[in-house]
Amino acid sequence: MLSALQTPRTAAFPVERRRHHRMKVVLLGRYMLPNRMEYPCQTIDISPGGLHLAAPAKAKPGDRVITYLDHLGRIEGTCVRTTMEGFAMTITATSRKREKFTAQLTWLANREELGLPEDRRHERIVPRNPRAVLTMDDGAAHVIRLIDISLSGTAFSSDLDLPLGTPVRIGSTPAQLIRRFDGGYAAEFRFPLSPDVLDENIEL
């Protein structure tokens, strides 16, 4: 069983970065600065309280930053300092999101040591309301039935005949068809979902 990250129970977000153990978890993603420009990034290390990003455009201390990281989804926070590689930022999160983020971060940090397969990196949930609308680029809309949802994508049942790679919207969530199976498709979201929205009441 994975051991929990040891963090002070009274620590609030954002927090001074040294209160949390930083782990060398390398993830790819994108981030948006206050001017609404988006850039690619890569994490150098992560803790439950903050991120250190290798980034081509540096945020300034005090800037609000929104990041989308593989496996972790949307993370919001504030730049606290610039570095040679990019910048460091705190993480702003609710208690619920903090718990999910910490659990996912623990899993990622232990993944290689435990030898877990890559396709188990995201929890999958079955939505309480499986009905959704699939919208094509030309505006055509089709009702589909969601089978399960993870942070990175969804599987759904449909009789449509669509080529892989087709860009779609599932509800309001942009995605791309990446796999076909008997009776349906698997779609990957353009941006991973935020961990705090992933439960049986989710509606895309």
Secondary structure, DSSP 4 states (H G I P E B T S, - for coil): -PPPP---TT--SS--GGGS--B----EEEEE-TT--EEEEEEEEEETTEEEEE-SSPPPTT-EEEEEETTTEEEEEEEEEE-SSEEEEE-B--HHHHHHHHHHHHHHHHHHHHT--GGGSS--B--SS-EEEEEETTS-EEEEEEEEE-SSEEEEE------TT-EEEETTEEEEEEEEETTEEEEEESSPPPGGG-STT---
